[in-house]
Amino acid sequence: MIGWLPAPSSARHGAPRAPVRLSGRDGVLAVFGACLTGLLVADLAHWGELADAVFFQASTLTAYYVRPGSLLPVVVSPPVLFLAACAAASAVTSPGMADGSVAGTLARAAWWLLAGMALTVAIGLLRGLRAEVLALWCSCGYSLTCAAREAAGRSSSP
């Protein structure tokens, strides 16, 4: 114990802590919750770019912190989650849905959505997204790709 602060858990137990990893479901929920909270706070503060920056951070950080086997839903769902959060925030903050606030929010956020998704896909590819896409492709019955993959695996093994 240093002063009044307790010692870090790694110092107390002698072992470093494992990094936090989210499941795919937790990651999707985190992105939706962060986007909804960002949109509501941005509406209260009258600062629309805050919601866009929150989307950018939520989607990219979730792609970094999710378990490698759960990357696919986390990488493809953030734009849909932002749309759902926009609709939910609009339902909470505006008296009617006829004012076009969802379309306006999406139009203003387009460049943030594009940048966030580009970085999210890049992080996913670096963390093994390609293998998950190939596994999905093979499970859907596209046999030519899977047969070539299996043949390449057999020819490289002794």
Secondary structure by P-SEA (a helix, b strand, c coil): cccccccccccccccccccccccaaaaaaaaaaaaaaaaaaaaaaccaaaaaaaaaaaaaaaaaccccccaaaaaccaaaaaaaaaaaaaaacccccccaaaaaaaaaaaaaaaaaaaaaaaaaaaacaaaaaaaaaaaacaaaaaaaaaaaaaaacc
